[in-house]
Amino acid sequence: MLRAKGYVTGASISNSVIYSAHTNFEKGFEYFAGTRRHFEVPLSLPGTPFQERVWTVLCSIGYGERISYLEESRRVGDEKAIRAVAPVLNCTSANA
């Protein structure tokens, strides 16, 4: 595998990885365009048991449905956890 300053070069990326990424981007565009209402992308989200409960509830929200942090905390099972829910939902690898 070739690396330059911590980055993997294109030569080391397999065709299956490129196809998978392209397919998932296409599905994402279809979802936001309203032509796809469900898709599955394997995710690995290691977190605390609380974070995992919040993410499980998040994944159960239906297409086009919006809920508040308060409703999310109720669905997690602890209405008083409203202030703890918001940072969990904002925690992504881009923000880490």
C-alpha positions as CSV (number, residue, x, y, z in Angstrom):
1,M,0.0,0.0,0.0
2,L,1.4,3.4,-0.9
3,R,1.2,6.2,1.5
4,A,2.3,9.9,1.2
5,K,2.1,12.0,4.3
6,G,-0.6,9.7,5.8
7,Y,-2.8,9.6,2.7
8,V,-3.5,6.4,0.8
9,T,-2.9,6.9,-2.9
10,G,-5.5,6.0,-5.5
11,A,-3.3,3.1,-6.7
12,S,-4.0,1.3,-3.4
13,I,-7.7,1.6,-3.5
14,S,-9.5,-1.5,-4.9
15,N,-12.2,-1.3,-7.6
16,S,-14.8,-2.7,-5.1
17,V,-14.1,0.1,-2.7
18,I,-14.6,2.7,-5.4
19,Y,-17.8,1.0,-6.6
20,S,-19.2,0.8,-3.1
21,A,-18.5,4.5,-2.4
22,H,-20.0,5.5,-5.8
23,T,-23.1,3.3,-5.1
24,N,-23.6,4.8,-1.6
25,F,-23.2,8.4,-2.9
26,E,-25.8,7.6,-5.6
27,K,-28.2,6.3,-3.0
28,G,-27.6,9.4,-0.9
29,F,-28.4,11.7,-3.8
30,E,-31.6,9.7,-4.5
31,Y,-32.6,9.9,-0.8
32,F,-32.2,13.7,-0.7
33,A,-34.0,14.0,-4.0
34,G,-36.9,12.2,-2.6
35,T,-36.8,9.2,-5.0
36,R,-35.4,6.8,-2.4
37,R,-36.9,6.4,1.0
38,H,-34.6,3.7,2.5
39,F,-31.1,2.5,2.0
40,E,-28.6,0.6,4.1
41,V,-24.9,1.5,4.6
42,P,-22.9,-0.5,7.0
43,L,-21.8,1.7,9.8
44,S,-19.3,1.1,12.6
45,L,-20.1,3.6,15.4
46,P,-18.3,2.6,18.6
47,G,-19.7,4.6,21.5
48,T,-20.9,4.4,25.0
49,P,-24.1,2.5,25.7
50,F,-26.0,5.8,25.9
51,Q,-24.6,7.0,22.6
52,E,-25.6,3.7,21.0
53,R,-29.1,4.0,22.3
54,V,-29.3,7.6,20.9
55,W,-28.0,6.4,17.5
56,T,-30.5,3.5,17.5
57,V,-33.4,5.9,18.0
58,L,-32.0,8.2,15.4
59,C,-31.9,5.3,12.8
60,S,-35.6,4.5,13.6
61,I,-36.8,8.0,12.6
62,G,-38.9,7.6,9.4
63,Y,-38.4,9.3,6.1
64,G,-39.4,12.9,6.3
65,E,-40.1,12.7,10.0
66,R,-38.6,15.3,12.3
67,I,-38.3,15.1,16.0
68,S,-36.9,17.4,18.7
69,Y,-34.1,16.7,21.0
70,L,-36.7,16.3,23.7
71,E,-38.6,13.7,21.7
72,E,-35.3,11.9,21.0
73,S,-34.5,11.8,24.8
74,R,-38.0,10.5,25.5
75,R,-37.5,7.7,22.9
76,V,-34.1,6.9,24.5
77,G,-35.9,6.4,27.7
78,D,-34.8,9.4,29.8
79,E,-36.6,12.7,29.2
80,K,-34.1,14.5,31.5
81,A,-31.2,13.5,29.1
82,I,-32.2,16.2,26.6
83,R,-29.0,18.1,27.2
84,A,-26.9,14.9,26.7
85,V,-28.7,13.9,23.4
86,A,-27.7,17.0,21.4
87,P,-23.9,16.5,21.6
88,V,-24.3,12.8,20.7
89,L,-26.2,13.7,17.6
90,N,-23.6,16.3,16.7
91,C,-20.7,13.8,17.2
92,T,-19.4,12.7,13.9
93,S,-15.9,11.9,12.6
94,A,-15.9,15.2,10.8
95,N,-16.4,17.0,14.1
96,A,-14.1,14.8,16.2
